[in-house]
Amino acid sequence: MIKVPNLNLPEIQIQQAGVDLTLDKIFEFTSKGQIDYDNSKRRIAETKELEFDDEIFLKPGTYKVQLSEIIKIPEDCLGICLPRSTLLRCGATIHTAFWDPGYEGKSEILLVVYNPEGLILCKKARIAQMTFVKVEDSKGSYKGAYYKENL
């Protein structure tokens, strides 16, 4: 069984092939970022949190989302996260990267609203589904820049 330590509603969030992850915070981008080869010039784009109580209307565009759950990837697995089909059917999607073995944190993902009419999201909306894949001969546990992010 897949385990994520702080699920809001495990009876709903644990699915056949993964775990549903929920929306905690939404941010809009306020500056450009910079990426290079050795991270000596790396600059993460600045953001501003969008405040909301129960729900928020998002116009078409790109947003950074912080997930509610603390993710802990086992040492012998990697995490893969995809959008829930309902999000796709509403004209939006998420983009993510792999979660490396040993990663721990309240992850951030990219949300893109393509629907020209926008999207309404409620706090704790289930927007993503993560599954774990067994890896052999991992190069060790992740301890990079995002280890224990947002904790």
C-alpha positions in Angstrom: 0.0 0.0 0.0 1.2 3.5 -0.8 1.6 5.7 2.3 1.7 9.5 2.5 1.8 10.5 6.2 -0.7 13.4 6.3 -3.6 12.7 4.0 -6.7 14.8 4.7 -9.2 12.0 3.7 -7.3 8.7 3.1 -10.5 6.9 2.2 -10.9 9.3 -0.8 -7.3 10.1 -1.6 -5.9 6.6 -1.9 -6.7 5.4 -5.4 -6.1 2.1 -7.3 -2.6 3.2 -8.6 -1.6 6.2 -6.6 -2.5 8.9 -4.1 -4.5 12.0 -4.8 -2.7 15.2 -3.8 -4.5 18.4 -2.9 -4.2 22.1 -3.4 -2.9 24.1 -0.4 -1.5 27.4 -1.8 -1.5 29.2 -5.2 1.1 31.7 -6.3 1.4 33.9 -9.4 4.8 34.6 -10.9 6.2 38.1 -10.5 9.7 37.9 -12.0 11.7 35.8 -14.5 13.9 32.9 -13.4 17.3 31.9 -14.6 18.8 28.4 -15.2 22.4 27.5 -16.1 24.6 24.4 -16.2 26.1 24.3 -12.7 23.5 26.3 -10.7 26.0 29.1 -10.1 23.6 31.5 -11.8 20.4 29.8 -10.8 17.6 32.2 -9.8 14.2 30.9 -9.0 11.3 33.1 -10.3 9.7 35.2 -7.5 6.1 34.6 -6.7 3.2 36.3 -4.8 0.7 34.1 -2.9 -2.9 34.5 -4.0 -5.1 34.7 -0.9 -8.4 32.8 -0.8 -10.7 31.3 1.8 -12.7 28.5 0.2 -12.3 29.0 -3.5 -10.4 31.0 -6.1 -11.0 32.0 -9.7 -8.0 31.6 -11.9 -7.8 33.3 -15.3 -5.9 31.5 -18.1 -2.2 31.5 -17.3 0.5 29.8 -15.3 0.6 29.4 -11.5 2.8 27.7 -8.9 0.9 25.4 -6.5 2.0 24.2 -3.2 0.5 20.8 -2.3 -1.0 20.1 1.1 0.6 16.8 1.7 4.1 16.1 3.0 5.7 13.8 0.4 8.3 11.3 1.6 9.7 9.2 -1.3 11.2 5.9 -0.2 14.9 5.3 -0.8 14.1 2.6 -3.4 11.4 4.5 -5.3 10.8 7.6 -7.4 7.6 9.6 -7.5 5.7 10.4 -10.7 2.8 12.9 -10.5 0.2 13.5 -13.2 -3.0 15.6 -13.4 -6.3 14.1 -12.3 -8.5 13.6 -15.3 -11.1 16.0 -13.9 -8.6 18.8 -14.0 -7.9 18.0 -17.7 -11.6 18.0 -18.4 -11.8 21.5 -17.0 -9.2 22.7 -19.4 -6.2 22.8 -17.1 -3.2 20.6 -16.3 -0.2 20.3 -14.1 3.5 19.9 -15.0 6.0 18.2 -12.7 9.4 16.6 -12.6 10.4 13.3 -11.0 10.5 13.1 -7.2 13.9 11.5 -6.5 14.5 8.7 -4.0 14.7 10.2 -0.5 12.9 13.5 -1.3 10.9 14.9 1.5 8.8 18.1 1.6 5.6 19.9 0.7 6.1 19.9 -3.0 5.4 22.6 -5.5 4.1 22.0 -9.0 3.2 24.0 -12.0 -0.5 24.6 -12.9 -1.5 25.8 -16.3 -5.1 27.0 -17.0 -5.7 26.7 -20.7 -9.5 27.1 -20.6 -10.3 30.6 -21.9 -13.1 30.9 -19.4 -10.7 30.2 -16.5 -11.0 27.8 -13.6 -12.4 27.8 -10.1 -10.5 25.8 -7.5 -11.5 25.1 -4.0 -9.1 24.8 -1.1 -7.9 21.1 -0.8 -9.1 20.3 -4.3 -7.7 17.0 -5.5 -5.7 18.1 -8.6 -2.9 15.6 -8.9 -2.2 11.9 -8.5 1.2 10.5 -7.5 2.4 7.0 -7.9 5.7 5.4 -6.8 7.9 3.4 -9.1 10.6 1.0 -7.7 14.1 1.8 -8.8 17.2 -0.4 -8.8 20.7 0.8 -8.0 19.6 4.3 -6.9 22.5 6.7 -6.7 21.6 7.5 -3.1 19.1 9.7 -1.3 18.1 13.1 -2.6 19.6 16.0 -0.5 19.4 18.8 -3.1 18.2 22.3 -3.0 14.5 21.3 -2.5 15.0 18.7 0.2 12.6 19.4 3.1 11.0 22.3 1.1 8.2 24.1 2.8 8.6 22.2 6.0 
